[in-house]
Amino acid sequence: MFVTALTGGIAAGKSTVARRFAEHGAVVIDADRLAREAVEPGTPGLAAIAERFGPGVIDSEGRLDRPALGAVVFADDAARLDLNGITHPAVAELLKHRLAESTAADPDAIVVYDVPLLAESGGRRDGLFRYVVVVEAPADTRVRRLIELRGMAADEAERRVASQASDDERRALADVVITTGGTLDETVQQTDAAWLSIREAAARASAADRPAWQS
């Protein structure tokens, strides 16, 4: 199994790139989806959040009230660190299970882990990722996308973009950078080229990992 990280700032275009990788045969795992699973009703994660932040972050159906929680942690670094201390281990455990399932299904699978906050959480994560693809777009393009496609207020969109890692910080992790500020066709062409690079890196890694008697 060869694990590639796909990362980029909010509204950078990671979903478009991830879908194209999936079309090429990648096993795509979405970190945001794992994060939602980690706090579903009945999970230890949700119970821990309720204990730390109080019943006000749980809605009438017993689910996490994300806007209420966001209002608490967005402006409070200590609260955000506490939240990360609850959710990150739970997400890591879910990822471990997904990777084990992928390996069992196909030992030679190329897994793409769509992880938005890679730069913010320490980079290559102890060697888990063999390759890193960074997706980026100009900040003003990302703000416009948040306003037009997600209905976000302009000041909130600007705050979200500014609060994340810089382009330089993400590029420092990258094996390949895909820019999505142009047309969809241009993004697809870059993604296809990145996929070929990933395939080549996976083949090199497989050859390097092969016992000498198999070479």
RAZICOR-V912130 format. One record per pair of residues at least 12 apart in sequence whose C-alpha atoms are under 8 Angstrom apart, sorted by the first residue. I is the first residue (numbers start at 1). J is the second residue. Records with the same first field share a line. If there is no record, write none. Layout:
BEGIN
I=J ; J
END
This chain:
BEGIN
1=102 ; 103 ; 106 ; 107 ; 108 ; 109 ; 110 ; 111
2=108 ; 109 ; 110 ; 111 ; 129 ; 130 ; 202
3=110 ; 111 ; 112 ; 113 ; 128 ; 129 ; 130 ; 131
4=110 ; 111 ; 112 ; 113 ; 129 ; 130 ; 131 ; 132 ; 133 ; 198
5=112 ; 113 ; 114 ; 115 ; 129 ; 130 ; 131 ; 132 ; 133
6=18 ; 112 ; 113 ; 114 ; 115 ; 116 ; 132 ; 133 ; 134 ; 135
7=114 ; 115 ; 116 ; 117 ; 118 ; 132 ; 133 ; 134 ; 135
8=115 ; 116 ; 117 ; 134 ; 135 ; 136 ; 170
9=116 ; 117 ; 135 ; 136 ; 161 ; 164 ; 165
10=116 ; 142 ; 160 ; 161
11=142 ; 143 ; 145 ; 146
12=135 ; 136 ; 137 ; 142 ; 180
13=135 ; 136 ; 137 ; 180
14=114 ; 135
17=135 ; 187 ; 188 ; 191
18=112 ; 114
20=188 ; 191 ; 192
21=112 ; 191 ; 192 ; 195
24=195
25=110
26=109 ; 110 ; 111 ; 112
27=102 ; 109 ; 110 ; 111 ; 112
28=111 ; 112 ; 113 ; 114
29=98 ; 111 ; 112 ; 113 ; 114
30=113 ; 114 ; 115
31=91 ; 113 ; 114 ; 115 ; 116
32=115
34=91 ; 94 ; 95
35=87 ; 90 ; 91
38=87 ; 90 ; 91 ; 94
39=64 ; 87
40=63 ; 64
41=62 ; 63 ; 64
45=86 ; 87 ; 90
46=64
48=86
49=83 ; 86
53=69
56=68
57=69
99=111
110=202
117=164
118=170
119=165 ; 169 ; 170 ; 173
120=164 ; 165
123=173
124=173
131=174 ; 175 ; 198 ; 201
132=173 ; 174 ; 175 ; 176
133=174 ; 175 ; 176 ; 177 ; 178 ; 194
134=170 ; 171 ; 173 ; 174 ; 175 ; 176 ; 177 ; 178
135=177 ; 178 ; 179 ; 180
136=167 ; 177 ; 178 ; 179 ; 180 ; 181
137=179 ; 180 ; 181
138=181
139=161
141=181
142=161
143=157 ; 158 ; 161
176=194
178=190 ; 191 ; 194
END
